[in-house]
Amino acid sequence: MLTRRQILQRSALVTLSPWIPVILPRSLHAAEVKQDDRILVVIQLDGGNDGLNTVIPFADENYAKFRSELRIPENDVLKLNDTLGLHPAMKPAAELFQEGRLAIVQGVGYPNPNRSHFRSMAIWQHARLEENQHDSIGWLGRAADTVRSTDSSAPDSIYVGDDSIPVALRGRRANAVSLASETDLQLTSPFGPRNIDVGPSDLTSFVTRTLDRSYDAARRFGESEAVTDGETSYPNSSLARKLRLAARLIKLDGGTKVYYVSQSGYDTHSTQANRHRQLLGEFSGALSAFLEDLRDSRLEERVVVMAFSEFGRRVQENGSAGTDHGAAGPVFLAGRGIHGGIIGDHPSLTDLDAGDLKTSIDFRQIYATLLDQWLNIPSEDVLGDSFDRLELVKS
C-alpha cells in the first residue's frame, strides 16, 4: 500500500508538464487537419487606448483645438483617406490597411459608458452591461460551451500571458489554458519518465503514461521549431513574443479556435506622447509580423485578429500632457478574412457626451458578426440578444 508521502512524490512527477498532452497538435497524432478551420485572435489593449490620437481626424479643425499639446501634425499623420489617418508610429498597420488586410471600426462602445477600468473591461469580457450579470462566464467561454465536444481534449482557447486567464475565455465547460512563454512547453529535465523508477502501482502506471506523453509532446514541440519558425522577423517586444508563440501553436494546428493576448500600458494620464507612440509602434509592428508569419505559412486566410480597448480617452487633453478616461474608441480587425477599410463615421468632436466621443457602434455588433460569420456560432445564444451585423467578414 502506498503511503501519503509516496503518493505525493509520484503525483508531483505529473506537474513536470501537466497539460502538454492537452495541446498536442493534431498533426502529431496523425489526425485529420481541416484547413478551413477558422481561428480568432484577440489583442486586448489594456488601460484605455486614446483612439483620437490613434485614428486621427486630421482634417477636423477641432482636433487641434482640443489637442494643443498632444496634436499629431498633419504632415506626420499616415493618411488613410482625405480626413483620417493613423499615428505615425503605426506604419506597418497603415501598410496592412492599404493592402486591404486591416479594418478600423469607429466609435465603438456601449450605452451609458462606465469609466472604471474594472467595470468597463468586465462589460467587454462578459458582453453584459449589468453588473449583476457578471458571473465570471465570458463571451468566448459561453461560445465554446455551446459547441464543445465532450470527447475533445484540445483547449477551446489559449491565453498567452503571465497573469490569470481573462474572464472572456471562461465558461462552464470550456477548456481554457494559460501559457506564459515557450518555456512552458519545453522539457524541464533531460531525462524522460522511463528513467524514473517509481515501482508498481496503478498510480505509477498513470504517472508514467502521463509523463511519457508529456515528454514526447515537449520533445516534438521543441523539434518543431525549425518547421514552424519561418523567415518572419518579429520586433523585440513583449506583445510580439506573445503573438510569435500564438503563431507557432496555430501552425502546429492543435485544434484551438481562440487565442488571446494583452498589451498593457494605455492608461496615459500624463506625459502621454512618447509612451503612446511606443505602445502603438509595438502593437502595429507585432500585428504586422504576426500576419506576415501566417501568410508565409499560407494560414492567414484562417485567422482573424481583433484588437480592442475597454474605452477611449476624453477629447480634451488634460493639464498633464495626457488624457483621462473616456468612452467610444476604435476597434481593429485584421487578416485576409475581413473586408479592409473604414467602418462607420468618425465620431463628432463637437457633439459630445459629457466631453466624450459618442458611441455609434455597439461592441456586441462586432462580437455578433465574428460569432455568426467567422466562428459559425449562433451569436444570439452567446450574447442573449440579437445585434445588427457589420460588413466585416468575407463570404
LOMARLUM-916562 format. One record per residue (C-alpha): x, y negated, z; residue number from 1; chain. Coordinates in steps of 0.2 Angstrom, whole numbers, plus 2048, in hexadecimal, padded with zeros to 3 digits. Example, Ala and Ser with C-alpha at 12.3 -4.5 7.8 and 13.67 -1.06 7.14 Angstrom:
BEGIN
<r x="83E" y="816" z="827" seq="1" mol="A"/>
<r x="844" y="805" z="824" seq="2" mol="A"/>
# end
This chain:
BEGIN
<r x="800" y="800" z="800" seq="1" mol="A"/>
<r x="807" y="7EF" z="7FB" seq="2" mol="A"/>
<r x="80A" y="7E2" z="809" seq="3" mol="A"/>
<r x="804" y="7D0" z="808" seq="4" mol="A"/>
<r x="816" y="7CB" z="805" seq="5" mol="A"/>
<r x="818" y="7D7" z="7F7" seq="6" mol="A"/>
<r x="808" y="7D1" z="7EF" seq="7" mol="A"/>
<r x="80D" y="7BF" z="7F0" seq="8" mol="A"/>
<r x="81F" y="7C3" z="7E9" seq="9" mol="A"/>
<r x="818" y="7CD" z="7DA" seq="10" mol="A"/>
<r x="80A" y="7C1" z="7D7" seq="11" mol="A"/>
<r x="816" y="7B2" z="7D6" seq="12" mol="A"/>
<r x="81E" y="7BA" z="7C7" seq="13" mol="A"/>
<r x="80F" y="7B6" z="7BD" seq="14" mol="A"/>
<r x="811" y="7A3" z="7C0" seq="15" mol="A"/>
<r x="821" y="7A4" z="7B6" seq="16" mol="A"/>
<r x="816" y="7A1" z="7A7" seq="17" mol="A"/>
<r x="804" y="7A3" z="7AD" seq="18" mol="A"/>
<r x="7FA" y="79D" z="79E" seq="19" mol="A"/>
<r x="806" y="79F" z="78F" seq="20" mol="A"/>
<r x="7FD" y="7AE" z="788" seq="21" mol="A"/>
<r x="7ED" y="7A3" z="788" seq="22" mol="A"/>
<r x="7F4" y="798" z="77B" seq="23" mol="A"/>
<r x="7FD" y="7A5" z="771" seq="24" mol="A"/>
<r x="7FB" y="7A0" z="75F" seq="25" mol="A"/>
<r x="7EF" y="7AB" z="755" seq="26" mol="A"/>
<r x="7FC" y="7AD" z="748" seq="27" mol="A"/>
<r x="807" y="7B6" z="755" seq="28" mol="A"/>
<r x="7F9" y="7C2" z="758" seq="29" mol="A"/>
<r x="7F6" y="7C5" z="745" seq="30" mol="A"/>
<r x="7E5" y="7BE" z="747" seq="31" mol="A"/>
<r x="7DC" y="7B5" z="739" seq="32" mol="A"/>
<r x="7E0" y="7A3" z="737" seq="33" mol="A"/>
<r x="7D2" y="798" z="730" seq="34" mol="A"/>
<r x="7DA" y="78A" z="727" seq="35" mol="A"/>
<r x="7CA" y="780" z="727" seq="36" mol="A"/>
<r x="7C9" y="780" z="73A" seq="37" mol="A"/>
<r x="7C8" y="76D" z="73F" seq="38" mol="A"/>
<r x="7D1" y="765" z="74E" seq="39" mol="A"/>
<r x="7CE" y="755" z="757" seq="40" mol="A"/>
<r x="7DD" y="74C" z="75F" seq="41" mol="A"/>
<r x="7D9" y="73E" z="76C" seq="42" mol="A"/>
<r x="7E5" y="730" z="771" seq="43" mol="A"/>
<r x="7DF" y="727" z="780" seq="44" mol="A"/>
<r x="7E7" y="715" z="781" seq="45" mol="A"/>
<r x="7E6" y="714" z="794" seq="46" mol="A"/>
<r x="7E3" y="703" z="79C" seq="47" mol="A"/>
<r x="7D8" y="6F9" z="790" seq="48" mol="A"/>
<r x="7E0" y="6F5" z="780" seq="49" mol="A"/>
<r x="7DF" y="6E2" z="77A" seq="50" mol="A"/>
<r x="7D6" y="6E6" z="76A" seq="51" mol="A"/>
<r x="7D6" y="6D3" z="765" seq="52" mol="A"/>
<r x="7E9" y="6D4" z="763" seq="53" mol="A"/>
<r x="7E9" y="6E5" z="75C" seq="54" mol="A"/>
<r x="7DD" y="6E2" z="74D" seq="55" mol="A"/>
<r x="7DF" y="6D0" z="74B" seq="56" mol="A"/>
<r x="7D2" y="6C4" z="743" seq="57" mol="A"/>
<r x="7DF" y="6B9" z="73C" seq="58" mol="A"/>
<r x="7D4" y="6AF" z="731" seq="59" mol="A"/>
<r x="7C8" y="6AA" z="740" seq="60" mol="A"/>
<r x="7CD" y="699" z="746" seq="61" mol="A"/>
<r x="7C7" y="69E" z="757" seq="62" mol="A"/>
<r x="7D4" y="6AB" z="759" seq="63" mol="A"/>
<r x="7E2" y="69D" z="75B" seq="64" mol="A"/>
<r x="7D6" y="693" z="766" seq="65" mol="A"/>
<r x="7D4" y="6A1" z="773" seq="66" mol="A"/>
<r x="7E6" y="6A8" z="771" seq="67" mol="A"/>
<r x="7F2" y="699" z="772" seq="68" mol="A"/>
<r x="800" y="6A4" z="77A" seq="69" mol="A"/>
<r x="7FC" y="6B5" z="774" seq="70" mol="A"/>
<r x="7F7" y="6B1" z="762" seq="71" mol="A"/>
<r x="800" y="6BB" z="755" seq="72" mol="A"/>
<r x="805" y="6AF" z="747" seq="73" mol="A"/>
<r x="7FB" y="6B3" z="737" seq="74" mol="A"/>
<r x="80C" y="6B5" z="72D" seq="75" mol="A"/>
<r x="810" y="6C3" z="739" seq="76" mol="A"/>
<r x="7FF" y="6CC" z="738" seq="77" mol="A"/>
<r x="7FF" y="6DC" z="72E" seq="78" mol="A"/>
<r x="7F0" y="6D8" z="723" seq="79" mol="A"/>
<r x="7E3" y="6E5" z="71F" seq="80" mol="A"/>
<r x="7D7" y="6D9" z="716" seq="81" mol="A"/>
<r x="7D4" y="6C7" z="715" seq="82" mol="A"/>
<r x="7CE" y="6C5" z="727" seq="83" mol="A"/>
<r x="7D6" y="6D3" z="731" seq="84" mol="A"/>
<r x="7E7" y="6DA" z="734" seq="85" mol="A"/>
<r x="7F1" y="6E5" z="740" seq="86" mol="A"/>
<r x="7FE" y="6DF" z="74D" seq="87" mol="A"/>
<r x="80F" y="6DE" z="745" seq="88" mol="A"/>
<r x="815" y="6ED" z="750" seq="89" mol="A"/>
<r x="809" y="6F8" z="747" seq="90" mol="A"/>
<r x="811" y="6FA" z="736" seq="91" mol="A"/>
<r x="810" y="70D" z="735" seq="92" mol="A"/>
<r x="7FD" y="70B" z="739" seq="93" mol="A"/>
<r x="7FB" y="6FE" z="72C" seq="94" mol="A"/>
<r x="803" y="70A" z="71F" seq="95" mol="A"/>
<r x="7F7" y="718" z="725" seq="96" mol="A"/>
<r x="7E8" y="70B" z="722" seq="97" mol="A"/>
<r x="7EE" y="707" z="710" seq="98" mol="A"/>
<r x="7EF" y="71A" z="70D" seq="99" mol="A"/>
<r x="7DD" y="71C" z="712" seq="100" mol="A"/>
<r x="7E2" y="727" z="721" seq="101" mol="A"/>
<r x="7DD" y="71A" z="72F" seq="102" mol="A"/>
<r x="7CC" y="714" z="733" seq="103" mol="A"/>
<r x="7C9" y="706" z="740" seq="104" mol="A"/>
<r x="7B8" y="705" z="748" seq="105" mol="A"/>
<r x="7B5" y="6F4" z="74F" seq="106" mol="A"/>
<r x="7AB" y="6ED" z="75E" seq="107" mol="A"/>
<r x="7AA" y="6FE" z="766" seq="108" mol="A"/>
<r x="7A3" y="6FF" z="778" seq="109" mol="A"/>
<r x="793" y="703" z="781" seq="110" mol="A"/>
<r x="784" y="6F9" z="789" seq="111" mol="A"/>
<r x="787" y="6EF" z="799" seq="112" mol="A"/>
<r x="79A" y="6F2" z="798" seq="113" mol="A"/>
<r x="7A3" y="6F5" z="7A9" seq="114" mol="A"/>
<r x="7B4" y="6ED" z="7AB" seq="115" mol="A"/>
<r x="7BB" y="6FA" z="7B8" seq="116" mol="A"/>
<r x="7C8" y="705" z="7B0" seq="117" mol="A"/>
<r x="7C1" y="714" z="7BA" seq="118" mol="A"/>
<r x="7AF" y="711" z="7B6" seq="119" mol="A"/>
<r x="7B1" y="70D" z="7A4" seq="120" mol="A"/>
<r x="7BD" y="71C" z="7A1" seq="121" mol="A"/>
<r x="7B0" y="727" z="7AA" seq="122" mol="A"/>
<r x="7A3" y="721" z="79E" seq="123" mol="A"/>
<r x="7AE" y="724" z="78E" seq="124" mol="A"/>
<r x="7B3" y="736" z="795" seq="125" mol="A"/>
<r x="7A2" y="73B" z="79B" seq="126" mol="A"/>
<r x="799" y="733" z="78C" seq="127" mol="A"/>
<r x="78C" y="72E" z="79A" seq="128" mol="A"/>
<r x="788" y="71C" z="79F" seq="129" mol="A"/>
<r x="781" y="71F" z="7B0" seq="130" mol="A"/>
<r x="78D" y="723" z="7BF" seq="131" mol="A"/>
<r x="781" y="730" z="7C6" seq="132" mol="A"/>
<r x="783" y="73A" z="7B6" seq="133" mol="A"/>
<r x="796" y="73B" z="7B8" seq="134" mol="A"/>
<r x="798" y="74D" z="7BD" seq="135" mol="A"/>
<r x="7AA" y="750" z="7B8" seq="136" mol="A"/>
<r x="7A3" y="759" z="7A8" seq="137" mol="A"/>
<r x="7AA" y="74F" z="799" seq="138" mol="A"/>
<r x="7A4" y="74D" z="787" seq="139" mol="A"/>
<r x="7B1" y="759" z="780" seq="140" mol="A"/>
<r x="7AE" y="765" z="78E" seq="141" mol="A"/>
<r x="79C" y="766" z="78B" seq="142" mol="A"/>
<r x="79F" y="768" z="778" seq="143" mol="A"/>
<r x="7AA" y="777" z="77B" seq="144" mol="A"/>
<r x="79D" y="77E" z="787" seq="145" mol="A"/>
<r x="790" y="77E" z="779" seq="146" mol="A"/>
<r x="79B" y="789" z="76D" seq="147" mol="A"/>
<r x="7A7" y="792" z="778" seq="148" mol="A"/>
<r x="7A9" y="7A5" z="775" seq="149" mol="A"/>
<r x="7A9" y="7B0" z="784" seq="150" mol="A"/>
<r x="7B7" y="7BB" z="77C" seq="151" mol="A"/>
<r x="7C2" y="7AC" z="778" seq="152" mol="A"/>
<r x="7D2" y="7AA" z="781" seq="153" mol="A"/>
<r x="7D8" y="79B" z="778" seq="154" mol="A"/>
<r x="7D7" y="78A" z="781" seq="155" mol="A"/>
<r x="7C9" y="77F" z="77A" seq="156" mol="A"/>
<r x="7D4" y="770" z="77E" seq="157" mol="A"/>
<r x="7E6" y="76C" z="782" seq="158" mol="A"/>
<r x="7EB" y="75C" z="78C" seq="159" mol="A"/>
<r x="7FD" y="757" z="789" seq="160" mol="A"/>
<r x="802" y="74D" z="798" seq="161" mol="A"/>
<r x="809" y="74D" z="7AA" seq="162" mol="A"/>
<r x="7F9" y="748" z="7B3" seq="163" mol="A"/>
<r x="7E9" y="752" z="7B5" seq="164" mol="A"/>
<r x="7DD" y="758" z="7A7" seq="165" mol="A"/>
<r x="7D2" y="749" z="7A2" seq="166" mol="A"/>
<r x="7BF" y="74A" z="7A6" seq="167" mol="A"/>
<r x="7BB" y="74A" z="794" seq="168" mol="A"/>
<r x="7C2" y="75C" z="792" seq="169" mol="A"/>
<r x="7BA" y="763" z="7A1" seq="170" mol="A"/>
<r x="7AB" y="76F" z="79F" seq="171" mol="A"/>
<r x="7A1" y="77C" z="7A8" seq="172" mol="A"/>
<r x="7A9" y="78A" z="79E" seq="173" mol="A"/>
<r x="7B5" y="781" z="793" seq="174" mol="A"/>
<r x="7C7" y="786" z="794" seq="175" mol="A"/>
<r x="7D3" y="777" z="795" seq="176" mol="A"/>
<r x="7E6" y="778" z="797" seq="177" mol="A"/>
<r x="7F2" y="76B" z="79C" seq="178" mol="A"/>
<r x="804" y="76A" z="795" seq="179" mol="A"/>
<r x="811" y="75E" z="79C" seq="180" mol="A"/>
<r x="81E" y="762" z="78F" seq="181" mol="A"/>
<r x="826" y="770" z="784" seq="182" mol="A"/>
<r x="82F" y="776" z="793" seq="183" mol="A"/>
<r x="81E" y="77D" z="799" seq="184" mol="A"/>
<r x="81F" y="789" z="78B" seq="185" mol="A"/>
<r x="831" y="78E" z="78C" seq="186" mol="A"/>
<r x="839" y="79C" z="796" seq="187" mol="A"/>
<r x="83E" y="798" z="7A7" seq="188" mol="A"/>
<r x="84A" y="7A7" z="7A9" seq="189" mol="A"/>
<r x="854" y="7B0" z="79C" seq="190" mol="A"/>
<r x="84E" y="7C1" z="7A3" seq="191" mol="A"/>
<r x="83E" y="7C9" z="79E" seq="192" mol="A"/>
<r x="832" y="7D2" z="7AA" seq="193" mol="A"/>
<r x="838" y="7E3" z="7A4" seq="194" mol="A"/>
<r x="848" y="7DE" z="7AE" seq="195" mol="A"/>
<r x="83E" y="7DC" z="7BE" seq="196" mol="A"/>
<r x="83C" y="7EC" z="7C9" seq="197" mol="A"/>
<r x="82B" y="7E9" z="7D2" seq="198" mol="A"/>
<r x="826" y="7FB" z="7D5" seq="199" mol="A"/>
<r x="816" y="805" z="7D1" seq="200" mol="A"/>
<r x="805" y="7FD" z="7D4" seq="201" mol="A"/>
<r x="7F6" y="7F6" z="7CB" seq="202" mol="A"/>
<r x="7FC" y="7E5" z="7CF" seq="203" mol="A"/>
<r x="80D" y="7E9" z="7C9" seq="204" mol="A"/>
<r x="806" y="7EF" z="7B8" seq="205" mol="A"/>
<r x="7FC" y="7DF" z="7B7" seq="206" mol="A"/>
<r x="80B" y="7D4" z="7BB" seq="207" mol="A"/>
<r x="816" y="7DD" z="7AE" seq="208" mol="A"/>
<r x="809" y="7DC" z="7A0" seq="209" mol="A"/>
<r x="806" y="7C9" z="7A4" seq="210" mol="A"/>
<r x="819" y="7C6" z="7A4" seq="211" mol="A"/>
<r x="81C" y="7D0" z="795" seq="212" mol="A"/>
<r x="80F" y="7C5" z="78B" seq="213" mol="A"/>
<r x="815" y="7B5" z="793" seq="214" mol="A"/>
<r x="828" y="7B8" z="78F" seq="215" mol="A"/>
<r x="824" y="7BE" z="77E" seq="216" mol="A"/>
<r x="819" y="7AF" z="77B" seq="217" mol="A"/>
<r x="826" y="7A3" z="782" seq="218" mol="A"/>
<r x="833" y="7AB" z="778" seq="219" mol="A"/>
<r x="82A" y="7AA" z="767" seq="220" mol="A"/>
<r x="824" y="798" z="76B" seq="221" mol="A"/>
<r x="837" y="794" z="76D" seq="222" mol="A"/>
<r x="83B" y="79D" z="75D" seq="223" mol="A"/>
<r x="82D" y="794" z="754" seq="224" mol="A"/>
<r x="836" y="783" z="755" seq="225" mol="A"/>
<r x="83F" y="785" z="745" seq="226" mol="A"/>
<r x="82F" y="789" z="73C" seq="227" mol="A"/>
<r x="824" y="77C" z="744" seq="228" mol="A"/>
<r x="830" y="76E" z="745" seq="229" mol="A"/>
<r x="831" y="766" z="733" seq="230" mol="A"/>
<r x="83B" y="757" z="72D" seq="231" mol="A"/>
<r x="82F" y="74A" z="736" seq="232" mol="A"/>
<r x="839" y="73F" z="741" seq="233" mol="A"/>
<r x="82F" y="739" z="750" seq="234" mol="A"/>
<r x="832" y="729" z="75A" seq="235" mol="A"/>
<r x="83A" y="72A" z="76B" seq="236" mol="A"/>
<r x="82B" y="727" z="776" seq="237" mol="A"/>
<r x="821" y="730" z="782" seq="238" mol="A"/>
<r x="811" y="730" z="777" seq="239" mol="A"/>
<r x="81B" y="736" z="768" seq="240" mol="A"/>
<r x="822" y="745" z="772" seq="241" mol="A"/>
<r x="810" y="749" z="777" seq="242" mol="A"/>
<r x="80A" y="749" z="765" seq="243" mol="A"/>
<r x="819" y="753" z="75F" seq="244" mol="A"/>
<r x="815" y="761" z="76B" seq="245" mol="A"/>
<r x="802" y="760" z="766" seq="246" mol="A"/>
<r x="808" y="761" z="754" seq="247" mol="A"/>
<r x="813" y="770" z="757" seq="248" mol="A"/>
<r x="804" y="779" z="760" seq="249" mol="A"/>
<r x="7F8" y="775" z="752" seq="250" mol="A"/>
<r x="805" y="77C" z="745" seq="251" mol="A"/>
<r x="805" y="78C" z="750" seq="252" mol="A"/>
<r x="7F2" y="78D" z="74E" seq="253" mol="A"/>
<r x="7ED" y="794" z="75F" seq="254" mol="A"/>
<r x="7DB" y="790" z="75C" seq="255" mol="A"/>
<r x="7D9" y="780" z="767" seq="256" mol="A"/>
<r x="7CD" y="773" z="760" seq="257" mol="A"/>
<r x="7D1" y="764" z="76A" seq="258" mol="A"/>
<r x="7E2" y="75C" z="770" seq="259" mol="A"/>
<r x="7E3" y="74D" z="77B" seq="260" mol="A"/>
<r x="7F1" y="741" z="780" seq="261" mol="A"/>
<r x="7F2" y="730" z="788" seq="262" mol="A"/>
<r x="7FD" y="721" z="787" seq="263" mol="A"/>
<r x="7FC" y="716" z="797" seq="264" mol="A"/>
<r x="801" y="704" z="799" seq="265" mol="A"/>
<r x="7F3" y="6F9" z="791" seq="266" mol="A"/>
<r x="7EE" y="6F0" z="7A1" seq="267" mol="A"/>
<r x="7F6" y="6E0" z="79B" seq="268" mol="A"/>
<r x="7F1" y="6D3" z="7A7" seq="269" mol="A"/>
<r x="801" y="6C9" z="7A6" seq="270" mol="A"/>
<r x="810" y="6C6" z="79A" seq="271" mol="A"/>
<r x="806" y="6D1" z="78D" seq="272" mol="A"/>
<r x="80F" y="6CD" z="77D" seq="273" mol="A"/>
<r x="81F" y="6D8" z="77E" seq="274" mol="A"/>
<r x="817" y="6E6" z="787" seq="275" mol="A"/>
<r x="808" y="6E7" z="77B" seq="276" mol="A"/>
<r x="814" y="6E6" z="76C" seq="277" mol="A"/>
<r x="81E" y="6F5" z="773" seq="278" mol="A"/>
<r x="80E" y="6FF" z="777" seq="279" mol="A"/>
<r x="806" y="6FC" z="766" seq="280" mol="A"/>
<r x="817" y="700" z="75D" seq="281" mol="A"/>
<r x="818" y="711" z="767" seq="282" mol="A"/>
<r x="806" y="715" z="763" seq="283" mol="A"/>
<r x="807" y="711" z="750" seq="284" mol="A"/>
<r x="818" y="71A" z="74E" seq="285" mol="A"/>
<r x="813" y="729" z="757" seq="286" mol="A"/>
<r x="802" y="72B" z="74E" seq="287" mol="A"/>
<r x="80B" y="729" z="73D" seq="288" mol="A"/>
<r x="818" y="736" z="741" seq="289" mol="A"/>
<r x="80B" y="742" z="747" seq="290" mol="A"/>
<r x="801" y="740" z="737" seq="291" mol="A"/>
<r x="810" y="742" z="72D" seq="292" mol="A"/>
<r x="815" y="752" z="736" seq="293" mol="A"/>
<r x="804" y="759" z="733" seq="294" mol="A"/>
<r x="804" y="754" z="721" seq="295" mol="A"/>
<r x="815" y="75C" z="71E" seq="296" mol="A"/>
<r x="80D" y="76C" z="725" seq="297" mol="A"/>
<r x="7FE" y="76A" z="71A" seq="298" mol="A"/>
<r x="7F3" y="769" z="72A" seq="299" mol="A"/>
<r x="7EE" y="756" z="72A" seq="300" mol="A"/>
<r x="7DD" y="75A" z="721" seq="301" mol="A"/>
<r x="7D8" y="765" z="731" seq="302" mol="A"/>
<r x="7DC" y="757" z="73E" seq="303" mol="A"/>
<r x="7D3" y="747" z="742" seq="304" mol="A"/>
<r x="7DB" y="73B" z="74F" seq="305" mol="A"/>
<r x="7D1" y="730" z="75A" seq="306" mol="A"/>
<r x="7D9" y="722" z="764" seq="307" mol="A"/>
<r x="7CF" y="718" z="771" seq="308" mol="A"/>
<r x="7D0" y="70D" z="780" seq="309" mol="A"/>
<r x="7C4" y="70B" z="78F" seq="310" mol="A"/>
<r x="7C1" y="6F9" z="78A" seq="311" mol="A"/>
<r x="7C8" y="6EA" z="781" seq="312" mol="A"/>
<r x="7CE" y="6DA" z="789" seq="313" mol="A"/>
<r x="7C6" y="6C9" z="78B" seq="314" mol="A"/>
<r x="7C7" y="6BD" z="77C" seq="315" mol="A"/>
<r x="7CE" y="6AF" z="786" seq="316" mol="A"/>
<r x="7E0" y="6B2" z="78C" seq="317" mol="A"/>
<r x="7E4" y="6AF" z="79E" seq="318" mol="A"/>
<r x="7F0" y="6A3" z="7A7" seq="319" mol="A"/>
<r x="7FD" y="6B1" z="7A8" seq="320" mol="A"/>
<r x="800" y="6B4" z="796" seq="321" mol="A"/>
<r x="7F5" y="6C3" z="797" seq="322" mol="A"/>
<r x="7E3" y="6C9" z="795" seq="323" mol="A"/>
<r x="7D6" y="6CF" z="7A1" seq="324" mol="A"/>
<r x="7CA" y="6DD" z="7A0" seq="325" mol="A"/>
<r x="7BD" y="6DC" z="792" seq="326" mol="A"/>
<r x="7B1" y="6E6" z="789" seq="327" mol="A"/>
<r x="7B0" y="6EB" z="776" seq="328" mol="A"/>
<r x="7BF" y="6F0" z="76D" seq="329" mol="A"/>
<r x="7C5" y="6FA" z="75E" seq="330" mol="A"/>
<r x="7C6" y="70D" z="75C" seq="331" mol="A"/>
<r x="7D2" y="715" z="750" seq="332" mol="A"/>
<r x="7CF" y="725" z="746" seq="333" mol="A"/>
<r x="7DD" y="72D" z="73B" seq="334" mol="A"/>
<r x="7E0" y="73B" z="72F" seq="335" mol="A"/>
<r x="7DB" y="741" z="71E" seq="336" mol="A"/>
<r x="7CA" y="747" z="724" seq="337" mol="A"/>
<r x="7C4" y="735" z="727" seq="338" mol="A"/>
<r x="7BE" y="727" z="71C" seq="339" mol="A"/>
<r x="7CC" y="71A" z="71F" seq="340" mol="A"/>
<r x="7C8" y="707" z="720" seq="341" mol="A"/>
<r x="7BF" y="6FB" z="72B" seq="342" mol="A"/>
<r x="7AF" y="701" z="733" seq="343" mol="A"/>
<r x="7A3" y="6F3" z="73A" seq="344" mol="A"/>
<r x="7A5" y="6E0" z="73B" seq="345" mol="A"/>
<r x="7B2" y="6D8" z="747" seq="346" mol="A"/>
<r x="7A9" y="6D2" z="756" seq="347" mol="A"/>
<r x="7A5" y="6BF" z="756" seq="348" mol="A"/>
<r x="7B2" y="6B4" z="760" seq="349" mol="A"/>
<r x="7A4" y="6A8" z="765" seq="350" mol="A"/>
<r x="795" y="6B2" z="768" seq="351" mol="A"/>
<r x="79C" y="6BB" z="777" seq="352" mol="A"/>
<r x="795" y="6C4" z="786" seq="353" mol="A"/>
<r x="79B" y="6BB" z="796" seq="354" mol="A"/>
<r x="7AC" y="6B8" z="78D" seq="355" mol="A"/>
<r x="7AD" y="6C9" z="785" seq="356" mol="A"/>
<r x="7AB" y="6D0" z="773" seq="357" mol="A"/>
<r x="79A" y="6D7" z="771" seq="358" mol="A"/>
<r x="798" y="6EA" z="76D" seq="359" mol="A"/>
<r x="791" y="6EE" z="75C" seq="360" mol="A"/>
<r x="795" y="701" z="75B" seq="361" mol="A"/>
<r x="791" y="70C" z="76A" seq="362" mol="A"/>
<r x="7A0" y="718" z="76D" seq="363" mol="A"/>
<r x="794" y="727" z="76D" seq="364" mol="A"/>
<r x="791" y="724" z="75B" seq="365" mol="A"/>
<r x="7A3" y="728" z="757" seq="366" mol="A"/>
<r x="7A1" y="737" z="763" seq="367" mol="A"/>
<r x="791" y="73D" z="75A" seq="368" mol="A"/>
<r x="799" y="73B" z="749" seq="369" mol="A"/>
<r x="7A9" y="745" z="74E" seq="370" mol="A"/>
<r x="79E" y="753" z="756" seq="371" mol="A"/>
<r x="791" y="755" z="748" seq="372" mol="A"/>
<r x="79C" y="752" z="739" seq="373" mol="A"/>
<r x="7AE" y="757" z="73E" seq="374" mol="A"/>
<r x="7AD" y="764" z="74C" seq="375" mol="A"/>
<r x="79C" y="76B" z="746" seq="376" mol="A"/>
<r x="794" y="76A" z="758" seq="377" mol="A"/>
<r x="783" y="763" z="75A" seq="378" mol="A"/>
<r x="786" y="752" z="762" seq="379" mol="A"/>
<r x="775" y="750" z="76A" seq="380" mol="A"/>
<r x="778" y="760" z="775" seq="381" mol="A"/>
<r x="788" y="758" z="77B" seq="382" mol="A"/>
<r x="783" y="745" z="77C" seq="383" mol="A"/>
<r x="771" y="748" z="782" seq="384" mol="A"/>
<r x="76B" y="73C" z="775" seq="385" mol="A"/>
<r x="76B" y="738" z="763" seq="386" mol="A"/>
<r x="777" y="72B" z="75C" seq="387" mol="A"/>
<r x="779" y="724" z="74B" seq="388" mol="A"/>
<r x="788" y="72B" z="741" seq="389" mol="A"/>
<r x="795" y="721" z="739" seq="390" mol="A"/>
<r x="79D" y="723" z="728" seq="391" mol="A"/>
<r x="7AD" y="72A" z="72F" seq="392" mol="A"/>
<r x="7AF" y="73C" z="72A" seq="393" mol="A"/>
<r x="7B1" y="742" z="718" seq="394" mol="A"/>
<r x="7A5" y="750" z="712" seq="395" mol="A"/>
# end
